[in-house]
Amino acid sequence: PRRRVNPGFQAQLKLYEAMGCAVDTSSVLYKRYRLEMLSERFSEPQDLPREVFAVDPTTVCQTLNTEVLYRCRKCRRALFRSSSILSHMEGIGPTAFAHKRITDSARLSGNGQEKCTSFFIEPVQWMEPALLGVMEGQLLCPKCTSKLGSFSWRGDQCSCGRWVTPAFQIHKSRVDEVRTLPLGNFQTAQT
């Protein structure tokens, strides 16, 4: 009889190869795979492994890090770093929303705007209370409680049309990007 390799194991081998034949826990590919496995395992996540959460940027000394930082636009609380963004392949755009009856004129008026209006990120420590015991909900700023986005363990559709599972979605219009630039022996934040 012919033997077949388990498709899940094949996917793991491809992931391992894509990471350069090493387990790189900081890799976007690894983070996405880990979250996908969690979303399949939980019907209602009651307890999440600590390593799933990115460190809250307010607990890390910013001067040691040259990564881009994202802050709440309303109260300026640090929310996540660029290393937490889980990029995805761009979808087919408005045609993916045919079930929502997008008109032809809306479909054609791309006017050069960015297709993805949100960041899809890994969970950050400040999100933990909102995620436990529920499959989906809103993501609120932990300081001022303004709405930043939403999450769904089942996944959600990006504005570009791509389905992302699970989805921890932060609207770009709700955050500001802060770049820290080294200047001599000190660093300055640029917004």
ROFIMAR-377974 format. One record per atom (N, C-alpha, C, O): x, y, z; residue in three letters. Coordinates in steps of 0.05 Angstrom, whole numbers, padded with zeros to 5 digits, always signed. Last residue first. Example, Ala and Ser with C-alpha at 12.3 -4.5 7.8 and 13.67 -1.06 7.14 Angstrom:
REM ROFIMAR-377974
+00257-00045+00142Ser+00273-00021+00143Ser+00258+00001+00157Ser+00268+00023+00161Ser+00264-00114+00156Ala+00246-00090+00156Ala+00264-00066+00156Ala+00285-00066+00169Ala
REM end
This chain:
REM ROFIMAR-377974
+00150+01233+00308Thr+00123+01224+00302Thr+00114+01233+00275Thr+00092+01228+00266Thr+00209+01210+00336Gln+00198+01226+00315Gln+00170+01215+00309Gln+00167+01191+00305Gln+00251+01213+00393Ala+00227+01201+00380Ala+00216+01220+00360Ala+00214+01244+00365Ala+00321+01205+00396Thr+00297+01222+00397Thr+00274+01208+00383Thr+00278+01193+00364Thr+00377+01185+00436Gln+00357+01180+00416Gln+00334+01199+00418Gln+00327+01208+00440Gln+00449+01196+00443Phe+00421+01195+00453Phe+00402+01191+00430Phe+00410+01192+00407Phe+00498+01199+00420Asn+00496+01182+00444Asn+00468+01182+00455Asn+00463+01168+00475Asn+00476+01208+00355Gly+00499+01209+00373Gly+00495+01189+00395Gly+00491+01166+00391Gly+00414+01189+00350Leu+00429+01213+00344Leu+00452+01216+00363Leu+00448+01224+00386Leu+00368+01142+00326Pro+00392+01147+00342Pro+00407+01172+00332Pro+00412+01174+00308Pro+00298+01151+00327Leu+00323+01153+00311Leu+00347+01158+00329Leu+00346+01177+00345Leu+00239+01119+00328Thr+00260+01128+00346Thr+00286+01127+00330Thr+00295+01106+00320Thr+00175+01136+00306Arg+00201+01124+00299Arg+00222+01136+00317Arg+00224+01160+00321Arg+00109+01120+00314Val+00131+01135+00326Val+00157+01121+00319Val+00161+01098+00326Val+00045+01128+00288Glu+00071+01114+00285Glu+00093+01132+00297Glu+00094+01155+00290Glu-00018+01123+00320Asp+00004+01140+00308Asp+00029+01123+00308Asp+00034+01108+00326Asp-00083+01095+00309Val-00057+01096+00321Val-00038+01114+00306Val-00042+01120+00282Val-00130+01095+00281Arg-00132+01098+00310Arg-00105+01099+00324Arg-00104+01102+00349Arg-00123+01084+00228Ser-00132+01111+00235Ser-00133+01116+00265Ser-00136+01139+00274Ser-00112+01030+00227Lys-00090+01049+00224Lys-00097+01077+00232Lys-00080+01092+00241Lys-00142+00987+00274His-00147+01006+00251His-00124+01026+00251His-00117+01038+00271His-00122+00923+00286Ile-00120+00950+00296Ile-00123+00969+00272Ile-00108+00968+00253Ile-00141+00857+00298Gln-00141+00879+00279Gln-00142+00906+00292Gln-00160+00912+00308Gln-00128+00797+00298Phe-00125+00817+00319Phe-00119+00843+00304Phe-00097+00850+00297Phe-00154+00737+00276Ala-00151+00766+00269Ala-00150+00783+00295Ala-00169+00783+00310Ala-00124+00673+00261Pro-00143+00691+00275Pro-00136+00720+00269Pro-00115+00726+00259Pro-00136+00693+00195Thr-00145+00677+00217Thr-00121+00670+00235Thr-00101+00661+00225Thr-00160+00735+00145Val-00138+00731+00164Val-00149+00716+00188Val-00168+00725+00201Val-00174+00742+00077Trp-00184+00732+00103Trp-00161+00725+00120Trp-00142+00711+00112Trp-00168+00800+00037Arg-00155+00776+00048Arg-00168+00768+00074Arg-00173+00785+00091Arg-00188+00849+00023Gly-00203+00825+00015Gly-00192+00800+00026Gly-00205+00779+00024Gly-00169+00895+00043Cys-00157+00887+00017Cys-00172+00862+00006Cys-00167+00854-00016Cys-00191+00898+00093Ser-00202+00915+00073Ser-00192+00909+00045Ser-00204+00916+00025Ser-00195+00830+00117Cys-00181+00856+00115Cys-00195+00872+00093Cys-00209+00861+00076Cys-00240+00792+00154Gln-00231+00800+00127Gln-00219+00828+00128Gln-00230+00846+00139Gln-00222+00746+00206Asp-00237+00769+00196Asp-00225+00777+00169Asp-00203+00769+00162Asp-00227+00690+00254Gly-00216+00705+00231Gly-00234+00728+00223Gly-00257+00730+00230Gly-00238+00665+00300Arg-00247+00652+00275Arg-00236+00665+00250Arg-00236+00654+00228Arg-00221+00699+00338Trp-00206+00675+00335Trp-00214+00660+00310Trp-00198+00644+00299Trp-00219+00767+00329Ser-00236+00744+00324Ser-00218+00720+00321Ser-00201+00719+00303Ser-00221+00835+00350Phe-00208+00810+00347Phe-00228+00788+00342Phe-00251+00790+00350Phe-00213+00905+00332Ser-00228+00882+00341Ser-00211+00857+00338Ser-00189+00858+00327Ser-00197+00972+00350Gly-00202+00952+00330Gly-00218+00930+00341Gly-00235+00934+00359Gly-00198+01013+00387Leu-00175+01011+00369Leu-00180+00992+00345Leu-00170+00996+00324Leu-00238+01057+00422Lys-00238+01033+00406Lys-00214+01034+00386Lys-00211+01054+00371Lys-00212+01080+00485Ser-00223+01086+00458Ser-00220+01061+00441Ser-00201+01045+00445Ser-00192+01073+00537Thr-00214+01056+00528Thr-00226+01064+00501Thr-00249+01056+00495Thr-00145+01095+00556Cys-00168+01113+00552Cys-00193+01099+00542Cys-00214+01112+00540Cys-00113+01047+00566Lys-00112+01072+00583Lys-00137+01088+00580Lys-00149+01095+00601Lys-00120+01006+00531Pro-00120+00999+00560Pro-00119+01024+00578Pro-00123+01022+00602Pro-00165+01013+00478Cys-00141+01023+00490Cys-00141+01017+00520Cys-00161+01024+00533Cys-00198+00953+00459Leu-00199+00980+00469Leu-00172+00988+00480Leu-00157+00971+00491Leu-00225+00912+00412Leu-00199+00918+00425Leu-00199+00947+00432Leu-00201+00965+00415Leu-00284+00872+00417Gln-00270+00896+00411Gln-00243+00898+00425Gln-00240+00886+00446Gln-00289+00802+00396Gly-00296+00826+00411Gly-00281+00850+00402Gly-00266+00849+00383Gly-00293+00730+00401Glu-00289+00755+00386Glu-00299+00778+00403Glu-00314+00775+00422Glu-00294+00689+00437Met-00283+00683+00410Met-00278+00709+00394Met-00261+00709+00376Met-00274+00688+00506Val-00291+00697+00484Val-00278+00693+00458Val-00253+00693+00456Val-00238+00673+00546Gly-00266+00664+00548Gly-00284+00673+00526Gly-00308+00666+00526Gly-00195+00728+00538Leu-00201+00703+00552Leu-00231+00698+00554Leu-00247+00715+00561Leu-00188+00778+00514Leu-00188+00754+00497Leu-00198+00729+00512Leu-00208+00711+00499Leu-00185+00819+00552Ala-00207+00820+00532Ala-00209+00793+00516Ala-00231+00787+00507Ala-00139+00807+00582Pro-00165+00806+00594Pro-00189+00805+00574Pro-00209+00793+00579Pro-00097+00813+00539Glu-00104+00787+00552Glu-00132+00787+00565Glu-00147+00769+00560Glu-00077+00860+00519Met-00102+00849+00508Met-00113+00825+00523Met-00137+00819+00521Met-00027+00871+00540Trp-00050+00887+00550Trp-00077+00877+00540Trp-00098+00884+00551Trp+00007+00836+00511Gln+00000+00830+00538Gln-00025+00845+00548Gln-00041+00834+00563Gln-00019+00825+00445Val+00000+00839+00462Val-00011+00835+00491Val-00035+00833+00495Val-00024+00780+00389Pro-00035+00791+00414Pro-00013+00803+00431Pro+00010+00793+00432Pro+00001+00806+00327Glu+00000+00785+00347Glu-00012+00797+00372Glu-00011+00821+00376Glu-00041+00842+00280Ile-00018+00839+00297Ile-00021+00814+00314Ile-00042+00802+00316Ile-00057+00877+00224Phe-00063+00852+00238Phe-00038+00845+00253Phe-00017+00841+00242Phe-00078+00943+00215Phe-00055+00925+00221Phe-00067+00900+00233Phe-00084+00901+00250Phe-00120+00969+00162Ser-00115+00959+00189Ser-00088+00945+00190Ser-00078+00935+00170Ser-00129+00978+00110Thr-00133+01001+00128Thr-00129+00994+00157Thr-00133+01010+00175Thr-00100+00961+00051Cys-00103+00951+00079Cys-00105+00975+00098Cys-00086+00991+00101Cys-00094+00994+00006Lys-00116+00974+00007Lys-00121+00965+00036Lys-00144+00961+00044Lys-00086+01063+00001Glu-00075+01038+00011Glu-00098+01019+00015Glu-00119+01026+00026Glu-00109+01094-00060Gln-00108+01092-00031Gln-00097+01064-00023Gln-00099+01045-00038Gln-00117+01103-00114Gly-00089+01101-00104Gly-00087+01099-00074Gly-00065+01101-00063Gly-00172+01100-00129Asn-00158+01126-00126Asn-00132+01125-00110Asn-00126+01142-00093Asn-00208+01061-00141Gly-00186+01055-00123Gly-00172+01079-00113Gly-00160+01079-00092Gly-00263+01054-00165Ser-00251+01079-00154Ser-00230+01072-00132Ser-00234+01076-00109Ser-00286+01007-00179Leu-00266+01019-00198Leu-00252+01043-00186Leu-00231+01051-00196Leu-00321+00995-00139Arg-00300+00975-00145Arg-00278+00988-00162Arg-00255+00980-00160Arg-00356+01036-00141Ala-00339+01034-00117Ala-00315+01015-00123Ala-00293+01019-00113Ala-00380+01023-00190Ser-00365+01049-00187Ser-00346+01048-00163Ser-00324+01058-00164Ser-00404+00974-00179Asp-00382+00975-00198Asp-00366+01001-00195Asp-00341+01001-00198Asp-00416+00965-00107Thr-00423+00974-00134Thr-00399+00975-00153Thr-00376+00976-00143Thr-00421+00908-00067Ile-00404+00932-00074Ile-00411+00939-00103Ile-00411+00922-00120Ile-00451+00868-00038Arg-00462+00884-00061Arg-00447+00910-00065Arg-00459+00932-00066Arg-00429+00833-00006Lys-00439+00857+00007Lys-00449+00877-00014Lys-00455+00900-00007Lys-00409+00794-00038His-00432+00787-00022His-00444+00811-00007His-00467+00810+00003His-00363+00818-00057Ala-00386+00817-00074Ala-00412+00810-00059Ala-00433+00820-00065Ala-00313+00829-00035Phe-00337+00836-00019Phe-00362+00835-00036Phe-00381+00849-00030Phe-00274+00821-00071Ala-00277+00800-00050Ala-00302+00805-00033Ala-00310+00787-00019Ala-00272+00867-00100Thr-00286+00844-00112Thr-00290+00821-00092Thr-00308+00804-00096Thr-00239+00902-00070Pro-00268+00903-00067Pro-00283+00880-00079Pro-00306+00874-00071Pro-00181+00856-00065Gly-00195+00882-00063Gly-00225+00880-00061Gly-00235+00860-00052Gly-00155+00809-00063Ile-00163+00819-00090Ile-00179+00845-00089Ile-00189+00854-00109Ile-00102+00817-00014Gly-00125+00804-00026Gly-00132+00817-00053Gly-00118+00834-00063Gly-00033+00809+00000Glu-00055+00827-00007Glu-00077+00811-00021Glu-00072+00795-00039Glu-00012+00767+00052Met-00013+00772+00023Met-00037+00789+00017Met-00059+00784+00028Met+00006+00801+00113His-00009+00780+00098His-00008+00787+00069His-00003+00810+00061His+00044+00809+00175Ser+00036+00817+00147Ser+00022+00794+00134Ser+00024+00771+00141Ser+00035+00824+00236Leu+00035+00799+00221Leu+00025+00805+00193Leu+00001+00806+00188Leu+00071+00863+00280Ile+00053+00863+00257Ile+00057+00838+00241Ile+00079+00830+00234Ile+00109+00864+00319Ser+00084+00849+00325Ser+00065+00848+00301Ser+00045+00834+00302Ser+00149+00897+00303Ser+00155+00868+00303Ser+00130+00851+00309Ser+00130+00827+00304Ser+00130+00948+00314Ser+00129+00938+00286Ser+00134+00908+00284Ser+00124+00895+00266Ser+00094+00944+00377Arg+00118+00950+00360Arg+00114+00938+00332Arg+00098+00921+00328Arg+00038+00974+00412Phe+00053+00952+00400Phe+00076+00962+00383Phe+00077+00986+00376Phe+00024+01019+00446Leu+00007+00995+00443Leu+00022+00970+00433Leu+00020+00948+00444Leu+00032+01074+00490Ala+00045+01055+00472Ala+00029+01029+00471Ala+00022+01019+00492Ala-00016+01126+00490Arg-00005+01102+00504Arg+00008+01084+00484Arg-00004+01078+00463Arg-00040+01171+00470Arg-00011+01168+00465Arg+00001+01144+00480Arg+00025+01142+00481Arg-00095+01180+00468Cys-00081+01186+00493Cys-00051+01181+00492Cys-00037+01186+00512Cys-00108+01177+00411Lys-00123+01194+00430Lys-00106+01201+00455Lys-00104+01224+00462Lys-00077+01141+00385Arg-00078+01168+00374Arg-00091+01187+00394Arg-00086+01211+00394Arg-00033+01098+00417Cys-00061+01106+00414Cys-00062+01135+00405Cys-00048+01152+00417Cys+00025+01081+00378Arg+00012+01092+00401Arg-00017+01098+00395Arg-00025+01102+00373Arg+00078+01039+00358Tyr+00051+01049+00351Tyr+00036+01056+00377Tyr+00035+01041+00396Tyr+00145+01044+00337Leu+00126+01041+00359Leu+00099+01052+00350Leu+00098+01073+00337Leu+00197+01013+00302Val+00174+01032+00301Val+00155+01024+00323Val+00149+01001+00327Val+00259+01000+00337Glu+00235+00992+00322Glu+00215+01014+00322Glu+00215+01032+00338Glu+00303+01008+00367Thr+00299+01026+00345Thr+00275+01018+00327Thr+00271+01029+00306Thr+00311+01006+00437Asn+00298+00994+00413Asn+00294+01014+00391Asn+00283+01036+00396Asn+00326+01030+00482Leu+00343+01008+00473Leu+00333+00996+00446Leu+00346+00978+00436Leu+00288+01068+00493Thr+00314+01078+00483Thr+00332+01055+00473Thr+00351+01060+00458Thr+00245+01041+00517Gln+00244+01048+00489Gln+00271+01056+00477Gln+00276+01052+00453Gln+00243+00987+00558Cys+00257+01013+00555Cys+00259+01019+00525Cys+00272+01005+00510Cys+00180+00959+00568Val+00207+00956+00556Val+00218+00984+00552Val+00204+01002+00543Val+00128+00966+00583Thr+00146+00953+00603Thr+00175+00950+00593Thr+00192+00941+00607Thr+00102+00985+00540Thr+00105+01004+00562Thr+00124+00992+00584Thr+00134+01007+00601Thr+00095+00943+00504Pro+00118+00962+00500Pro+00122+00982+00523Pro+00143+00995+00524Pro+00086+00879+00528Asp+00074+00906+00528Asp+00096+00926+00525Asp+00114+00927+00542Asp+00108+00826+00488Val+00112+00843+00512Val+00100+00870+00508Val+00102+00882+00487Val+00058+00785+00458Ala+00082+00803+00455Ala+00084+00819+00480Ala+00064+00825+00493Ala+00035+00721+00476Phe+00032+00750+00478Phe+00059+00765+00474Phe+00079+00757+00486Phe+00049+00669+00476Val+00033+00678+00453Val+00032+00709+00453Val+00029+00721+00431Val+00073+00655+00523Glu+00090+00662+00501Glu+00075+00672+00476Glu+00088+00681+00457Glu+00031+00640+00557Arg+00043+00667+00560Arg+00059+00675+00536Arg+00060+00698+00529Arg-00026+00608+00528Pro+00002+00607+00536Pro+00015+00635+00537Pro+00009+00651+00519Pro-00090+00622+00557Leu-00072+00624+00534Leu-00043+00622+00543Leu-00036+00634+00564Leu-00151+00598+00574Asp-00124+00601+00584Asp-00105+00601+00560Asp-00104+00581+00546Asp-00197+00598+00546Gln-00199+00605+00575Gln-00171+00611+00585Gln-00168+00627+00604Gln-00224+00606+00484Pro-00199+00607+00498Pro-00202+00616+00527Pro-00208+00639+00532Pro-00268+00565+00460Glu-00270+00590+00474Glu-00245+00592+00492Glu-00245+00581+00514Glu-00244+00527+00429Ser-00271+00536+00421Ser-00277+00563+00435Ser-00289+00581+00423Ser-00178+00519+00406Phe-00196+00530+00426Phe-00223+00535+00414Phe-00226+00546+00392Phe-00150+00498+00362Arg-00152+00482+00386Arg-00173+00492+00406Arg-00185+00476+00420Arg-00149+00536+00322Glu-00161+00510+00316Glu-00167+00494+00342Glu-00186+00479+00343Glu-00121+00577+00347Ser-00148+00582+00339Ser-00163+00556+00332Ser-00187+00554+00336Ser-00070+00553+00353Leu-00086+00559+00377Leu-00115+00563+00369Leu-00133+00553+00384Leu-00054+00550+00299Met-00057+00526+00314Met-00074+00530+00339Met-00091+00513+00346Met-00051+00606+00288Glu-00070+00589+00273Glu-00075+00563+00288Glu-00098+00553+00290Glu-00009+00620+00322Leu-00036+00631+00327Leu-00058+00614+00313Leu-00079+00610+00324Leu+00033+00592+00298Arg+00027+00587+00326Arg-00002+00597+00332Arg-00017+00583+00346Arg+00034+00617+00247Tyr+00028+00589+00249Tyr+00019+00582+00278Tyr-00001+00567+00282Tyr+00048+00670+00261Arg+00022+00665+00248Arg+00015+00636+00251Arg-00008+00630+00257Arg+00099+00661+00283Lys+00078+00673+00299Lys+00051+00667+00288Lys+00032+00660+00302Lys+00127+00640+00237Tyr+00123+00624+00261Tyr+00100+00634+00279Tyr+00084+00619+00288Tyr+00125+00685+00203Leu+00114+00659+00195Leu+00108+00641+00219Leu+00087+00628+00220Leu+00153+00723+00232Val+00124+00728+00227Val+00111+00701+00219Val+00088+00696+00227Val+00199+00700+00281Ser+00191+00702+00253Ser+00161+00706+00251Ser+00145+00694+00266Ser+00215+00691+00331Ser+00209+00719+00325Ser+00199+00722+00296Ser+00191+00744+00288Ser+00228+00638+00333Thr+00203+00645+00346Thr+00196+00675+00341Thr+00174+00683+00347Thr+00253+00598+00289Asp+00256+00626+00295Asp+00230+00636+00307Asp+00211+00643+00292Asp+00284+00540+00282Val+00260+00550+00294Val+00265+00579+00304Val+00278+00583+00323Val+00312+00530+00217Ala+00316+00536+00245Ala+00290+00546+00256Ala+00274+00558+00242Ala+00312+00530+00161Cys+00317+00506+00176Cys+00326+00511+00205Cys+00344+00498+00215Cys+00292+00580+00145Gly+00320+00574+00142Gly+00329+00550+00158Gly+00352+00549+00168Gly+00238+00584+00145Met+00252+00598+00167Met+00282+00592+00166Met+00296+00599+00185Met+00223+00549+00105Ala+00220+00578+00100Ala+00234+00595+00121Ala+00242+00617+00116Ala+00230+00500+00132Glu+00248+00507+00109Glu+00247+00537+00104Glu+00268+00550+00099Glu+00188+00504+00168Tyr+00216+00501+00178Tyr+00236+00509+00157Tyr+00255+00522+00162Tyr+00145+00505+00133Leu+00150+00527+00150Leu+00179+00527+00160Leu+00192+00548+00160Leu+00150+00454+00111Lys+00153+00477+00093Lys+00158+00502+00110Lys+00174+00519+00102Lys+00140+00423+00157Leu+00166+00421+00143Leu+00171+00445+00125Leu+00193+00456+00124Leu+00087+00437+00167Gln+00108+00443+00187Gln+00136+00443+00174Gln+00152+00460+00180Gln+00063+00415+00122Ala+00062+00444+00126Ala+00083+00453+00146Ala+00095+00474+00143Ala+00072+00361+00132Gln+00084+00373+00108Gln+00085+00403+00111Gln+00104+00416+00104Gln+00040+00355+00177Phe+00069+00352+00180Phe+00084+00364+00156Phe+00105+00377+00159Phe-00009+00361+00153Gly-00001+00380+00174Gly+00029+00379+00179Gly+00042+00400+00183Gly-00011+00317+00118Pro-00010+00344+00107Pro-00001+00365+00128Pro+00013+00384+00121Pro+00030+00260+00128Asn+00008+00276+00139Asn+00011+00305+00129Asn+00032+00317+00130Asn+00049+00225+00071Val+00058+00241+00093Val+00034+00258+00102Val+00020+00270+00085Val+00027+00159+00054Arg+00026+00188+00050Arg+00035+00202+00075Arg+00030+00193+00097Arg+00041+00098+00020Arg+00040+00114+00045Arg+00041+00144+00038Arg+00054+00152+00019Arg+00007+00046-00013Arg+00022+00071-00015Arg+00019+00087+00011Arg-00003+00089+00022Arg+00017-00024+00000Pro+00000+00000+00000Pro+00017+00025+00000Pro+00039+00026+00011Pro
REM end
